[in-house]
Amino acid sequence: MSPARSWILTGKAGRPVLLALLALSAAGQQRDSNPYSTPEHVAEGRRLYRFYCVNCHGMDGASGRGARLATTFRRHGSSDADMFRTVSNGIPGTEMPGLWMDEESVWKILAFVRTLEARGVDACDSNPDAAKRGWAVYRNKGGCAACHTMRAGGGRLGPDLTAIGAGRSREQLHDAIVAPDRQIPKRYRTVVASGANGSRHEGILLNEDEYTLHLMDRTDRIRSFQKRELSSIERPSRSLMPSYAQSLSASEIEDLLSYLCAEKEVKP
């Protein structure tokens, strides 16, 4: 056991333990490449991945609600050092938390993730002609830009769809369009705040503590409430995203999917 690891286990104060963890993370980020790449390291990384990562990313790196890992696209950087920072620090504003683990464990998880890249196929295929028609659906009949950002423009109520075709499979996107209540990311949970005066405000939960609640309503307006002034707080198990199973035809949905799947790069 390393001296730093021993310190973490035996430290009696929270501050020394936190400083030790930060020191380990900083040391790992100083490396430019993964020093753990043997089959034994990959096997251990697979075991750790199954414990810490599988619920969001799927064992195949493509079937969970989180970003698809069975691809070489990495929105936050694809080098070993970039990926180490992403896993260790997390991604602010998303469900991706930082893994406060020792350097060796993080590197071994990444060694296994690289095997997912090698086996991965581009599951979000797109037809160029269909993608052109899908753009019209996105902008017009679908009304997607009202809630979603695509690069520089759009709303804030729903997930950013920039480069969504690199991070999601066609099947995942199809489910999100026709059955959005099936999987609701934690960041986009619906909340309904009702006032004593009969007012009703529905939106996505931004923040909540013992005394206050903050939400973004359907017009992108951020609203803050003192809980003592509310008559009720509801948390329905439905998404603010409507199902398009009936409002769009099957061909329109396929065209929209082609447009979204074609979005694989972060463009200026």
Secondary structure, 3 states (H helix, E strand, C coil): CCHHHHHHHHCCCHHHHHHHHHHHHHHHHCCCCCCCCCHHHHHHHHHHHHHHCHHHHCCCCCCCCCCCCCCCCCCCCCCHHHHHHHHHHCCCCCCCCCCCCCHHHHHHHHHHHHHHHHHCCCCCCCCHHHHHHHHHHHHCCCCHHHCCEECCEECCCCCCCCCHHHHCCHHHHHHHHHCCCCCCCHHHCEEEEEECCCCEEEEEEEEECCCEEEEEECCCCEEEEEHHHEEEEECCCCCCCCCCCCCCCHHHHHHHHHHHHHCCCCCC
